[in-house]
Amino acid sequence: MSARSAMMADLAGLLDHRALVAPEDAPPYEQGYRYGAGCAASVVRPASIAELRAIVTYCCRNDIGFLVQGANSGLVGASTPDDSGDQLLINLTRMTGIEELDVLDRAATVLAGTRLSAVNAAAASHQLCFPIDLGADPTIGGMVATNTGGARMLRYGDVRRNLLGLEVVLADADATIVTDLAGLRKDNSGFDWKQIFVGTGGAFGIVTRARIELHHLPQRTTAALVVPRGQEAVPRIIALLETALGDGLTACEGMSRNAMRAAFDHHPSLRDPFGGRIPDYVLLVELGTSMPEAILPDLDAALAEAIGSALVGASPDIEDVLVGRPADFWAIRHSISDGIARSGQVIAFDIAVQRSKLPAFRSAALAMLASDFPQIQVCDFGHCGDGGDHFNLVWPTCDLPPEAERRPVIEALRGAIYDLVVFGFGGTYSAEHGVGPHNQEYYDRYKPEPARALSGRLQSMFDEKGLMGNVRL
Ligand SMILES: Cc1cc2nc3c(=O)[nH]c(=O)nc-3n(C[C@H](O)[C@H](O)[C@H](O)COP(=O)(O)OP(=O)(O)OC[C@H]3O[C@@H](n4cnc5c(N)ncnc54)[C@H](O)[C@@H]3O)c2cc1C
């Protein structure tokens, strides 16, 4: 019997048959959304924490490498196996359930495989939501592991800021469970161990349950497209909006002209609010409130007024403001990724700098690209309110050389952009997507040695045999 067949037989003895994925059904689990395509020794889908612990114990006792997967929507190749064919892939999307939705505490305790959409559907019936908002439907465990940010991070923060409790299974032969689901908003009684599992891609343990903070569902939103008078004006406008609108400001997304043009070109049903004269750069500003209409009946008008005529007059930094239906403006933003993907080869970057430095970074990067990589188009967009920029570049289809010629240019390009971000502007090569095999090389290059040594020591402590995941921190 081959090692793989022996493993399958062992797992069949440990788990309910529904937890076993037949080899012919494995490929969708082995292919990542953007990067990562490997081959698993086997794919298992436990439905309970007891089943998960049985698998972890089996792996640890038999020195079998394993990898945890949620919704597989990660963008750094961290949720799919390598190509050795030796790793066991543990998909958690059957381990679902909202165990408690506590309206008085404004919190929910959920199993790790539960989808964000399921949490929000349940919370909405109480006028609540988990407001980490993004274009995918991840699992709560995956969100903890990647510390998801999203478009409304400016207002609500990332997962870390909304995590009240956690339960994890450790990679040891007993599959030890560590639990703190008390959900206290204040607790300085010692080391807050749960933070070590946030944003570390499952390298230290497997999230099985989380207690998350819910927020009041915005009752009304309005949005505007704000055209800055020059790139340098952007941070001043954001600060001005924060002062004028306080908590009402729920998102501030940047969209470059090329990014918007790609969206309009490939999505003809989109309404072009600029009548064909797309500005260089636009801010999509969203305002929302959970205050009932009975208390503030004219809020929509007030918000529109605040970002419309009032600000245009008040600030020389703003060239124009278009107020409209939020859905129309978000449709442009959400069509960009697809639009640019249809325009050529996308070379994606998920960078962040201090938001006050974003204009200087963009200017320096645009100048460097124009001189050293003139064939490349900049189609960036992203969460500029928190300093993030999907600084995505497109090599237009009409100019694409063969793959072998492209590869070294793209490598040089990545190095040049990341050097500029990290060394030139003190920023990061991974704003919100994490490390993963796709970014391992940049982690090794840019993370300072003492920080890498500390992370490495922690990882060896949690995963003595190096069995878990496919990233070395
Ligand atoms: C269209 C699109 C838009 C996106 N937009 C954003 C965005 O705006 N902001 C953002 O931050 N991200 C964004 N993402 C990235 C992605 O959705 C997030 O990283 C998400 O949180 C991943 O969750 P997942 O359940 O899909 O995890 P997976 O992709 O399955 O796994 C991601 C990592 O988490 C680990 N992991 C998964 N579950 C567990 C668990 N229970 N315990 C321990 N480790 C675990 C995996 O091993 C892997 O390392 C986007 C992705 C797509 C496809």
The ligand as an SDF file (V2000), in Angstrom:
LIG
                    3D

 53 58  0  0  0  0  0  0  0  0999 V2000
  -12.2320   39.6030   -4.5590 C   0  0  0  0  0  0  0  0  0  0  0  0
  -11.4210   39.6170   -3.2830 C   0  0  0  0  0  0  0  0  0  0  0  0
  -11.3560   40.7850   -2.5320 C   0  0  0  0  0  0  0  0  0  0  0  0
  -10.6050   40.8140   -1.3610 C   0  0  0  0  0  0  0  0  0  0  0  0
  -10.5440   41.9810   -0.6510 N   0  0  0  0  0  0  0  0  0  0  0  0
   -9.8430   42.0180    0.4970 C   0  0  0  0  0  0  0  0  0  0  0  0
   -9.8040   43.2290    1.2730 C   0  0  0  0  0  0  0  0  0  0  0  0
  -10.3840   44.2490    0.9120 O   0  0  0  0  0  0  0  0  0  0  0  0
   -9.1090   43.2050    2.4280 N   0  0  0  0  0  0  0  0  0  0  0  0
   -8.4570   42.0650    2.8630 C   0  0  0  0  0  0  0  0  0  0  0  0
   -7.8370   42.1100    3.9320 O   0  0  0  0  0  0  0  0  0  0  0  0
   -8.4550   40.9230    2.1410 N   0  0  0  0  0  0  0  0  0  0  0  0
   -9.1340   40.8720    0.9830 C   0  0  0  0  0  0  0  0  0  0  0  0
   -9.1660   39.7080    0.2570 N   0  0  0  0  0  0  0  0  0  0  0  0
   -8.3730   38.5490    0.7100 C   0  0  0  0  0  0  0  0  0  0  0  0
   -9.1420   37.4470    1.4920 C   0  0  0  0  0  0  0  0  0  0  0  0
  -10.5140   37.4630    1.2210 O   0  0  0  0  0  0  0  0  0  0  0  0
   -8.8900   37.5530    2.9860 C   0  0  0  0  0  0  0  0  0  0  0  0
   -7.5270   37.3520    3.2530 O   0  0  0  0  0  0  0  0  0  0  0  0
   -9.7300   36.5480    3.8000 C   0  0  0  0  0  0  0  0  0  0  0  0
   -9.7610   36.9450    5.1230 O   0  0  0  0  0  0  0  0  0  0  0  0
   -9.2570   35.1020    3.7120 C   0  0  0  0  0  0  0  0  0  0  0  0
  -10.2160   34.2600    4.3700 O   0  0  0  0  0  0  0  0  0  0  0  0
  -10.4900   32.7710    3.8610 P   0  0  0  0  0  0  0  0  0  0  0  0
  -11.5150   32.1620    4.7320 O   0  0  0  0  0  0  0  0  0  0  0  0
  -10.7680   32.7560    2.4160 O   0  0  0  0  0  0  0  0  0  0  0  0
   -9.0950   32.0970    4.1670 O   0  0  0  0  0  0  0  0  0  0  0  0
   -8.1750   31.2140    3.2080 P   0  0  0  0  0  0  0  0  0  0  0  0
   -7.8980   31.9400    1.9570 O   0  0  0  0  0  0  0  0  0  0  0  0
   -8.7400   29.8550    3.0660 O   0  0  0  0  0  0  0  0  0  0  0  0
   -6.8400   31.1350    4.0940 O   0  0  0  0  0  0  0  0  0  0  0  0
   -6.0260   32.2680    4.2650 C   0  0  0  0  0  0  0  0  0  0  0  0
   -4.9580   31.9740    5.3190 C   0  0  0  0  0  0  0  0  0  0  0  0
   -5.5810   31.7670    6.5750 O   0  0  0  0  0  0  0  0  0  0  0  0
   -5.2770   30.4460    7.0770 C   0  0  0  0  0  0  0  0  0  0  0  0
   -6.4950   29.9650    7.7300 N   0  0  0  0  0  0  0  0  0  0  0  0
   -7.7340   29.8460    7.1980 C   0  0  0  0  0  0  0  0  0  0  0  0
   -8.5960   29.4260    8.1350 N   0  0  0  0  0  0  0  0  0  0  0  0
   -7.8950   29.2760    9.2720 C   0  0  0  0  0  0  0  0  0  0  0  0
   -8.2260   28.8720   10.5900 C   0  0  0  0  0  0  0  0  0  0  0  0
   -9.4540   28.5300   10.9520 N   0  0  0  0  0  0  0  0  0  0  0  0
   -7.2280   28.8360   11.5280 N   0  0  0  0  0  0  0  0  0  0  0  0
   -5.9590   29.1760   11.2050 C   0  0  0  0  0  0  0  0  0  0  0  0
   -5.5980   29.5660    9.9760 N   0  0  0  0  0  0  0  0  0  0  0  0
   -6.5480   29.6120    9.0250 C   0  0  0  0  0  0  0  0  0  0  0  0
   -4.8490   29.6390    5.8670 C   0  0  0  0  0  0  0  0  0  0  0  0
   -4.0000   28.5740    6.2330 O   0  0  0  0  0  0  0  0  0  0  0  0
   -4.1500   30.7120    5.0490 C   0  0  0  0  0  0  0  0  0  0  0  0
   -2.8590   30.9090    5.5670 O   0  0  0  0  0  0  0  0  0  0  0  0
   -9.9100   39.6500   -0.9300 C   0  0  0  0  0  0  0  0  0  0  0  0
   -9.9830   38.4780   -1.6850 C   0  0  0  0  0  0  0  0  0  0  0  0
  -10.7230   38.4530   -2.8540 C   0  0  0  0  0  0  0  0  0  0  0  0
  -10.7760   37.1780   -3.6240 C   0  0  0  0  0  0  0  0  0  0  0  0
  1  2  1  0
  2  3  1  0
  2 52  2  0
  3  4  2  0
  4  5  1  0
  4 50  1  0
  5  6  2  0
  6  7  1  0
  6 13  1  0
  7  8  2  0
  7  9  1  0
  9 10  1  0
 10 11  2  0
 10 12  1  0
 12 13  2  0
 13 14  1  0
 14 15  1  0
 14 50  1  0
 15 16  1  0
 16 17  1  0
 16 18  1  0
 18 19  1  0
 18 20  1  0
 20 21  1  0
 20 22  1  0
 22 23  1  0
 23 24  1  0
 24 25  2  0
 24 26  1  0
 24 27  1  0
 27 28  1  0
 28 29  2  0
 28 30  1  0
 28 31  1  0
 31 32  1  0
 32 33  1  0
 33 34  1  0
 33 48  1  0
 34 35  1  0
 35 36  1  0
 35 46  1  0
 36 37  1  0
 36 45  1  0
 37 38  2  0
 38 39  1  0
 39 40  1  0
 39 45  2  0
 40 41  1  0
 40 42  2  0
 42 43  1  0
 43 44  2  0
 44 45  1  0
 46 47  1  0
 46 48  1  0
 48 49  1  0
 50 51  2  0
 51 52  1  0
 52 53  1  0
M  END
$$$$
